[in-house]
Amino acid sequence: MEGYNRAPLFRIRIGALMNRKKKINQTLKSKAKKANAKLQSSNKPKYIAKADRAAEADSESHAVDAAVVNSVTLDSESAES
């Protein structure tokens, strides 16, 4: 038993302790980074789906068509009078 060396066991324990500290620090840093990212505001415009854009364009063109039809009927009525 005199020749028994404890050094490898000691290194394993310190290595495990360092890995645990590293993991804890890594987790805390990532949480802080995510919290900071939530506080930042973005200047990017909100995304509008392609289907919504198409529906909006259709409704606008339909409204314009209706306005043109109304103006044409009003002009024809005034011309008849």
Secondary structure, 3 states (H helix, E strand, C coil): CCCCCCHHHHHHHHHHHHHHHHHHHHHHHHHHHHHHHHHCCCCCCCCCCHHHHHHHHHHHHHHHHHHHHHHHHHHHHHHHC
